[in-house]
Amino acid sequence: MEFAAGAIGGICGVAVGYPLDTVKVRIQTEPKYTGIWHCIRDTYRRERVWGFYRGLSLPVCTVSLVSSVSFGTYRHCLTHICRFRYGSADAKPAKTDITLSGFASGLVRVFLTSPTEVAKVRLQTQTQTQTQTQTQTQTQQRRPSASGPSAAPPTCPAPPVGRAPGPKYRGPLHCLASVAREEGLRGLYKGSSALLFRDGHSFATYFLSYAILCEQLTPAGRSRPDVLGVLVAGGCAGVLAWAVATPMDVIKSRLQADGQGQRRYRGLLHCVVTSVREEGPRVLFKGLSLNCCRAFPVNMVVFVTYEAVLRLMRGLLS
């Protein structure tokens, strides 16, 4: 039941939060954006609404599995810890038990999410790479010739030799295949070290804060909070988790986007040092406000759907 409820909740969460996730990735990987609204306006001007949904198909197909594993692993670990420490799976877990189970959930999901994260980031950022390349080409074409100003300019523009190059990746599966062919298996797990740091600590925070808030918001005489309590607890848990995760999320996005064109970063530590040296410590918190704004509604939906599906399935089985 935990696995099924987590899968359905995860799909609903992706549907709500994906456009802001695209904006978040572009802000983190492209220094040219001065803020959230600058990125939103620029993306809409150049790509319209579709630009916010680049790479969506793969997360939708895989999020059910990933979310299922996250919630299922958390509950499975918590059950075993309670049985080992207290002799019963139904015993009330301590905060340490919840933290350890959440941490294990975050570590396990890395092995599933790393390839899809690579494809998502490459698809979300490839338009920017194309635009930069085309701009450089146009600049080179406009430079004056070596013959100097005495050379007569052409009376009419020369016809284009060929069409502008299309996007490198045609879709999520093509992106995964291209990365595997060009960069090998390591390319599919690029940035996984940052992903381990991000998901381990953030999921420990995620489940711990949700459990504490649910306990605080549960009315007297009841064992669980009402729908409003679940919405508030889920939204706040998501915000706290992303506040912890954002620094490593920035590094993860930069490492995964680094395969398009010339490589800049040699690894996790080099990426951290280079980013901080070039853009200051604030670079590690790029997209923090956007992450928090996105996390609240997304995780409200995830947890209220998760709890509703669990309640429905328990009712059907009882």
ROVEX-870555 format. One record per residue (C-alpha): x, y, z; residue in three letters. Coordinates in nm, 2 decimals. Each point is the difference from the previous one (the first is absolute). Layout:
N
{pt {X; Y; Z}; "ALA"}
...
This chain:
318
{pt {0.00; 0.00; 0.00}; "MET"}
{pt {0.29; 0.24; 0.08}; "GLU"}
{pt {0.16; -0.06; -0.34}; "PHE"}
{pt {-0.33; 0.05; -0.19}; "ALA"}
{pt {-0.10; 0.31; 0.20}; "ALA"}
{pt {0.35; 0.15; -0.05}; "GLY"}
{pt {-0.01; -0.06; -0.38}; "ALA"}
{pt {-0.34; 0.18; -0.04}; "ILE"}
{pt {0.10; 0.29; 0.22}; "GLY"}
{pt {0.33; 0.04; -0.19}; "GLY"}
{pt {-0.18; 0.03; -0.34}; "ILE"}
{pt {-0.24; 0.26; 0.14}; "CYS"}
{pt {0.30; 0.20; 0.14}; "GLY"}
{pt {0.19; 0.00; -0.34}; "VAL"}
{pt {-0.31; 0.13; -0.18}; "ALA"}
{pt {-0.02; 0.30; 0.24}; "VAL"}
{pt {0.37; 0.09; 0.02}; "GLY"}
{pt {0.18; -0.07; -0.33}; "TYR"}
{pt {-0.02; 0.34; -0.16}; "PRO"}
{pt {0.17; 0.16; 0.30}; "LEU"}
{pt {0.25; -0.28; 0.01}; "ASP"}
{pt {0.10; 0.10; -0.36}; "THR"}
{pt {0.05; 0.36; 0.11}; "VAL"}
{pt {0.20; -0.11; 0.31}; "LYS"}
{pt {0.24; -0.21; -0.22}; "VAL"}
{pt {0.05; 0.29; -0.24}; "ARG"}
{pt {0.07; 0.25; 0.27}; "ILE"}
{pt {0.25; -0.24; 0.16}; "GLN"}
{pt {0.19; -0.08; -0.32}; "THR"}
{pt {-0.01; 0.33; -0.18}; "GLU"}
{pt {0.16; 0.31; 0.15}; "PRO"}
{pt {-0.17; 0.23; -0.25}; "LYS"}
{pt {-0.33; -0.01; 0.19}; "TYR"}
{pt {-0.03; 0.27; 0.27}; "THR"}
{pt {-0.31; -0.15; 0.17}; "GLY"}
{pt {-0.30; -0.22; -0.02}; "ILE"}
{pt {-0.22; 0.24; -0.20}; "TRP"}
{pt {0.28; 0.07; -0.24}; "HIS"}
{pt {0.03; -0.37; -0.07}; "CYS"}
{pt {-0.37; -0.05; -0.03}; "ILE"}
{pt {-0.04; 0.29; -0.25}; "ARG"}
{pt {0.30; -0.11; -0.20}; "ASP"}
{pt {-0.12; -0.36; -0.02}; "THR"}
{pt {-0.35; 0.10; -0.10}; "TYR"}
{pt {0.12; 0.25; -0.26}; "ARG"}
{pt {0.23; -0.25; -0.17}; "ARG"}
{pt {-0.18; -0.33; 0.05}; "GLU"}
{pt {-0.36; 0.08; 0.11}; "ARG"}
{pt {-0.18; -0.23; 0.24}; "VAL"}
{pt {0.17; -0.32; -0.14}; "TRP"}
{pt {0.34; 0.13; 0.13}; "GLY"}
{pt {-0.11; -0.05; 0.36}; "PHE"}
{pt {-0.08; -0.37; -0.07}; "TYR"}
{pt {0.33; -0.11; -0.17}; "ARG"}
{pt {0.09; -0.35; 0.11}; "GLY"}
{pt {-0.33; -0.06; 0.18}; "LEU"}
{pt {-0.08; -0.34; -0.16}; "SER"}
{pt {0.29; -0.19; 0.17}; "LEU"}
{pt {-0.07; 0.13; 0.36}; "PRO"}
{pt {-0.37; -0.08; -0.04}; "VAL"}
{pt {0.09; -0.36; -0.11}; "CYS"}
{pt {0.25; -0.05; 0.27}; "THR"}
{pt {-0.13; 0.20; 0.29}; "VAL"}
{pt {-0.25; -0.26; 0.10}; "SER"}
{pt {0.28; -0.25; 0.05}; "LEU"}
{pt {0.23; 0.25; 0.17}; "VAL"}
{pt {-0.27; 0.13; 0.24}; "SER"}
{pt {-0.12; -0.35; 0.06}; "SER"}
{pt {0.35; -0.11; 0.10}; "VAL"}
{pt {0.05; 0.31; 0.22}; "SER"}
{pt {-0.31; -0.04; 0.21}; "PHE"}
{pt {0.02; -0.38; 0.00}; "GLY"}
{pt {0.36; 0.00; 0.11}; "THR"}
{pt {-0.07; 0.25; 0.27}; "TYR"}
{pt {-0.29; -0.21; 0.14}; "ARG"}
{pt {0.19; -0.33; -0.04}; "HIS"}
{pt {0.31; 0.13; 0.18}; "CYS"}
{pt {-0.21; 0.16; 0.28}; "LEU"}
{pt {-0.19; -0.32; 0.05}; "THR"}
{pt {0.32; -0.21; 0.03}; "HIS"}
{pt {0.16; 0.26; 0.23}; "ILE"}
{pt {-0.31; 0.00; 0.23}; "CYS"}
{pt {-0.01; -0.38; 0.00}; "ARG"}
{pt {0.37; -0.02; 0.09}; "PHE"}
{pt {0.00; 0.27; 0.27}; "ARG"}
{pt {-0.34; -0.03; 0.16}; "TYR"}
{pt {-0.11; -0.35; -0.09}; "GLY"}
{pt {-0.30; 0.11; -0.20}; "SER"}
{pt {-0.05; 0.16; -0.35}; "ALA"}
{pt {-0.29; 0.20; 0.14}; "ASP"}
{pt {0.20; 0.17; 0.28}; "ALA"}
{pt {0.03; 0.38; -0.02}; "LYS"}
{pt {0.34; 0.08; -0.16}; "PRO"}
{pt {0.24; 0.25; 0.14}; "ALA"}
{pt {0.12; 0.30; -0.20}; "LYS"}
{pt {0.33; -0.17; -0.05}; "THR"}
{pt {-0.18; -0.30; -0.16}; "ASP"}
{pt {-0.19; 0.22; -0.24}; "ILE"}
{pt {0.32; 0.19; -0.09}; "THR"}
{pt {0.19; -0.32; -0.08}; "LEU"}
{pt {-0.29; -0.14; -0.21}; "SER"}
{pt {-0.03; 0.33; -0.19}; "GLY"}
{pt {0.38; 0.00; -0.07}; "PHE"}
{pt {-0.01; -0.36; -0.13}; "ALA"}
{pt {-0.30; 0.10; -0.22}; "SER"}
{pt {0.20; 0.28; -0.15}; "GLY"}
{pt {0.31; -0.21; -0.07}; "LEU"}
{pt {-0.20; -0.28; -0.17}; "VAL"}
{pt {-0.17; 0.23; -0.24}; "ARG"}
{pt {0.32; 0.15; -0.13}; "VAL"}
{pt {0.08; -0.32; -0.20}; "PHE"}
{pt {-0.34; 0.03; -0.18}; "LEU"}
{pt {-0.01; 0.38; -0.04}; "THR"}
{pt {0.35; 0.08; -0.12}; "SER"}
{pt {-0.05; -0.10; -0.37}; "PRO"}
{pt {-0.34; 0.17; -0.02}; "THR"}
{pt {0.14; 0.32; 0.17}; "GLU"}
{pt {0.28; 0.01; -0.26}; "VAL"}
{pt {-0.25; -0.02; -0.29}; "ALA"}
{pt {-0.23; 0.25; 0.16}; "LYS"}
{pt {0.27; 0.26; 0.06}; "VAL"}
{pt {0.15; -0.05; -0.35}; "ARG"}
{pt {-0.34; 0.05; -0.16}; "LEU"}
{pt {-0.09; 0.30; 0.22}; "GLN"}
{pt {0.33; 0.18; -0.08}; "THR"}
{pt {0.07; -0.10; -0.36}; "GLN"}
{pt {-0.19; 0.29; -0.16}; "THR"}
{pt {0.23; 0.24; 0.19}; "GLN"}
{pt {0.31; -0.18; -0.14}; "THR"}
{pt {-0.14; 0.03; -0.35}; "GLN"}
{pt {-0.07; 0.37; 0.04}; "THR"}
{pt {0.35; 0.07; 0.12}; "GLN"}
{pt {0.15; -0.19; -0.29}; "THR"}
{pt {-0.21; 0.17; -0.26}; "GLN"}
{pt {0.08; 0.34; 0.16}; "THR"}
{pt {0.37; -0.06; -0.02}; "GLN"}
{pt {-0.03; -0.11; -0.37}; "THR"}
{pt {-0.20; 0.31; -0.08}; "GLN"}
{pt {0.26; 0.22; 0.17}; "THR"}
{pt {0.28; -0.15; -0.19}; "GLN"}
{pt {-0.19; 0.05; -0.33}; "GLN"}
{pt {-0.05; 0.37; 0.08}; "ARG"}
{pt {0.37; 0.08; 0.06}; "ARG"}
{pt {0.15; 0.23; -0.27}; "PRO"}
{pt {0.23; -0.17; -0.25}; "SER"}
{pt {0.37; 0.04; 0.00}; "ALA"}
{pt {-0.02; 0.22; -0.32}; "SER"}
{pt {-0.11; 0.29; 0.22}; "GLY"}
{pt {-0.27; 0.27; -0.05}; "PRO"}
{pt {0.09; 0.06; -0.36}; "SER"}
{pt {-0.15; -0.33; -0.10}; "ALA"}
{pt {-0.34; 0.05; -0.15}; "ALA"}
{pt {-0.28; -0.16; 0.20}; "PRO"}
{pt {-0.23; -0.24; -0.19}; "PRO"}
{pt {-0.31; 0.15; -0.14}; "THR"}
{pt {-0.23; -0.27; 0.14}; "CYS"}
{pt {0.05; -0.27; 0.27}; "PRO"}
{pt {0.13; -0.33; -0.11}; "ALA"}
{pt {-0.25; -0.28; 0.03}; "PRO"}
{pt {0.05; -0.24; 0.29}; "PRO"}
{pt {0.22; -0.30; -0.08}; "VAL"}
{pt {-0.21; -0.23; 0.21}; "GLY"}
{pt {-0.25; -0.02; 0.28}; "ARG"}
{pt {0.09; 0.06; 0.36}; "ALA"}
{pt {0.09; -0.32; 0.18}; "PRO"}
{pt {-0.29; -0.16; 0.19}; "GLY"}
{pt {0.00; -0.11; 0.36}; "PRO"}
{pt {0.26; -0.26; 0.09}; "LYS"}
{pt {-0.24; -0.21; 0.19}; "TYR"}
{pt {-0.34; -0.09; -0.16}; "ARG"}
{pt {-0.15; -0.13; 0.32}; "GLY"}
{pt {0.07; -0.17; 0.33}; "PRO"}
{pt {0.08; -0.35; -0.14}; "LEU"}
{pt {0.21; 0.15; -0.28}; "HIS"}
{pt {0.18; 0.21; 0.27}; "CYS"}
{pt {0.07; -0.31; 0.22}; "LEU"}
{pt {0.13; -0.20; -0.30}; "ALA"}
{pt {0.22; 0.29; -0.12}; "SER"}
{pt {0.15; 0.05; 0.34}; "VAL"}
{pt {0.07; -0.37; 0.05}; "ALA"}
{pt {0.16; -0.02; -0.35}; "ARG"}
{pt {0.21; 0.32; 0.03}; "GLU"}
{pt {0.09; -0.01; 0.37}; "GLU"}
{pt {-0.06; -0.36; 0.11}; "GLY"}
{pt {-0.17; -0.12; 0.31}; "LEU"}
{pt {0.18; 0.26; 0.21}; "ARG"}
{pt {-0.18; 0.27; -0.21}; "GLY"}
{pt {-0.34; -0.13; 0.12}; "LEU"}
{pt {0.11; 0.03; 0.36}; "TYR"}
{pt {0.17; 0.33; -0.03}; "LYS"}
{pt {-0.06; 0.21; 0.30}; "GLY"}
{pt {-0.11; -0.30; 0.21}; "SER"}
{pt {0.24; 0.09; 0.28}; "SER"}
{pt {-0.18; 0.34; 0.04}; "ALA"}
{pt {-0.33; -0.18; -0.03}; "LEU"}
{pt {0.10; -0.24; 0.28}; "LEU"}
{pt {0.08; 0.30; 0.23}; "PHE"}
{pt {-0.32; 0.18; -0.11}; "ARG"}
{pt {-0.25; -0.29; 0.04}; "ASP"}
{pt {0.14; -0.16; 0.31}; "GLY"}
{pt {-0.02; 0.31; 0.22}; "HIS"}
{pt {-0.31; 0.15; -0.17}; "SER"}
{pt {-0.21; -0.32; 0.04}; "PHE"}
{pt {0.10; -0.04; 0.36}; "ALA"}
{pt {-0.12; 0.36; 0.05}; "THR"}
{pt {-0.31; -0.07; -0.21}; "TYR"}
{pt {-0.14; -0.29; 0.19}; "PHE"}
{pt {0.11; 0.12; 0.34}; "LEU"}
{pt {-0.16; 0.34; -0.04}; "SER"}
{pt {-0.32; -0.15; -0.14}; "TYR"}
{pt {-0.03; -0.24; 0.30}; "ALA"}
{pt {0.06; 0.28; 0.25}; "ILE"}
{pt {-0.25; 0.24; -0.16}; "LEU"}
{pt {-0.26; -0.27; -0.03}; "CYS"}
{pt {0.04; -0.07; 0.37}; "GLU"}
{pt {-0.04; 0.37; 0.08}; "GLN"}
{pt {-0.30; 0.04; -0.22}; "LEU"}
{pt {-0.19; -0.31; 0.10}; "THR"}
{pt {-0.32; 0.10; 0.20}; "PRO"}
{pt {-0.04; -0.14; 0.36}; "ALA"}
{pt {-0.15; -0.34; 0.00}; "GLY"}
{pt {0.10; -0.09; -0.35}; "ARG"}
{pt {0.29; -0.20; -0.14}; "SER"}
{pt {0.05; 0.19; -0.33}; "ARG"}
{pt {-0.04; 0.37; -0.11}; "PRO"}
{pt {-0.29; 0.10; -0.22}; "ASP"}
{pt {0.04; 0.10; -0.37}; "VAL"}
{pt {0.10; 0.35; 0.08}; "LEU"}
{pt {0.26; -0.12; 0.24}; "GLY"}
{pt {0.15; -0.24; -0.26}; "VAL"}
{pt {0.01; 0.28; -0.26}; "LEU"}
{pt {0.18; 0.24; 0.24}; "VAL"}
{pt {0.24; -0.28; 0.12}; "ALA"}
{pt {0.08; -0.12; -0.35}; "GLY"}
{pt {0.06; 0.35; -0.14}; "GLY"}
{pt {0.22; 0.10; 0.29}; "CYS"}
{pt {0.20; -0.33; -0.01}; "ALA"}
{pt {0.07; 0.06; -0.37}; "GLY"}
{pt {0.12; 0.36; 0.06}; "VAL"}
{pt {0.23; -0.11; 0.28}; "LEU"}
{pt {0.14; -0.29; -0.21}; "ALA"}
{pt {0.08; 0.23; -0.29}; "TRP"}
{pt {0.16; 0.25; 0.23}; "ALA"}
{pt {0.25; -0.27; 0.10}; "VAL"}
{pt {0.03; -0.14; -0.36}; "ALA"}
{pt {0.05; 0.32; -0.21}; "THR"}
{pt {0.38; 0.04; 0.03}; "PRO"}
{pt {0.07; -0.36; -0.12}; "MET"}
{pt {-0.29; 0.04; -0.25}; "ASP"}
{pt {0.19; 0.29; -0.17}; "VAL"}
{pt {0.32; -0.20; -0.02}; "ILE"}
{pt {-0.19; -0.31; -0.13}; "LYS"}
{pt {-0.17; 0.20; -0.28}; "SER"}
{pt {0.33; 0.16; -0.11}; "ARG"}
{pt {0.18; -0.34; 0.00}; "LEU"}
{pt {-0.28; -0.16; -0.20}; "GLN"}
{pt {-0.03; 0.29; -0.25}; "ALA"}
{pt {0.38; 0.00; -0.05}; "ASP"}
{pt {0.00; -0.26; -0.27}; "GLY"}
{pt {-0.14; 0.24; -0.27}; "GLN"}
{pt {0.30; 0.15; -0.16}; "GLY"}
{pt {0.33; 0.07; 0.17}; "GLN"}
{pt {0.04; -0.16; 0.34}; "ARG"}
{pt {0.06; 0.25; 0.29}; "ARG"}
{pt {-0.01; -0.21; 0.31}; "TYR"}
{pt {0.23; -0.29; 0.10}; "ARG"}
{pt {-0.22; -0.12; 0.28}; "GLY"}
{pt {-0.21; 0.10; 0.30}; "LEU"}
{pt {0.26; 0.19; 0.20}; "LEU"}
{pt {0.13; 0.18; -0.31}; "HIS"}
{pt {-0.35; 0.10; -0.09}; "CYS"}
{pt {-0.06; 0.14; 0.35}; "VAL"}
{pt {0.33; 0.19; 0.01}; "VAL"}
{pt {-0.04; 0.14; -0.36}; "THR"}
{pt {-0.36; 0.11; 0.04}; "SER"}
{pt {0.07; 0.17; 0.33}; "VAL"}
{pt {0.32; 0.17; -0.13}; "ARG"}
{pt {-0.18; 0.13; -0.31}; "GLU"}
{pt {-0.34; 0.10; 0.13}; "GLU"}
{pt {0.04; 0.02; 0.38}; "GLY"}
{pt {-0.15; -0.22; 0.28}; "PRO"}
{pt {-0.35; 0.11; -0.10}; "ARG"}
{pt {0.02; -0.22; -0.30}; "VAL"}
{pt {-0.06; -0.30; 0.23}; "LEU"}
{pt {-0.34; 0.14; 0.08}; "PHE"}
{pt {-0.11; 0.08; -0.36}; "LYS"}
{pt {-0.36; -0.11; -0.04}; "GLY"}
{pt {-0.06; -0.03; 0.38}; "LEU"}
{pt {-0.30; 0.23; 0.00}; "SER"}
{pt {-0.14; -0.17; -0.31}; "LEU"}
{pt {0.06; -0.35; 0.15}; "ASN"}
{pt {-0.19; 0.10; 0.31}; "CYS"}
{pt {-0.28; 0.15; -0.20}; "CYS"}
{pt {-0.03; -0.31; -0.21}; "ARG"}
{pt {0.05; -0.24; 0.29}; "ALA"}
{pt {-0.30; 0.12; 0.20}; "PHE"}
{pt {-0.28; -0.07; -0.25}; "PRO"}
{pt {0.17; -0.31; -0.14}; "VAL"}
{pt {0.05; -0.17; 0.33}; "ASN"}
{pt {-0.35; 0.10; 0.12}; "MET"}
{pt {-0.13; -0.20; -0.30}; "VAL"}
{pt {0.24; -0.29; 0.05}; "VAL"}
{pt {-0.08; -0.06; 0.37}; "PHE"}
{pt {-0.37; 0.06; -0.02}; "VAL"}
{pt {-0.02; -0.24; -0.29}; "THR"}
{pt {0.22; -0.25; 0.18}; "TYR"}
{pt {-0.21; 0.01; 0.31}; "GLU"}
{pt {-0.33; -0.02; -0.19}; "ALA"}
{pt {0.11; -0.30; -0.21}; "VAL"}
{pt {0.12; -0.18; 0.32}; "LEU"}
{pt {-0.33; 0.07; 0.17}; "ARG"}
{pt {-0.19; -0.12; -0.31}; "LEU"}
{pt {0.20; -0.32; -0.03}; "MET"}
{pt {-0.02; -0.08; 0.37}; "ARG"}
{pt {-0.38; 0.05; -0.02}; "GLY"}
{pt {-0.02; -0.24; -0.30}; "LEU"}
{pt {0.21; -0.26; 0.17}; "LEU"}
{pt {-0.17; 0.01; 0.34}; "SER"}
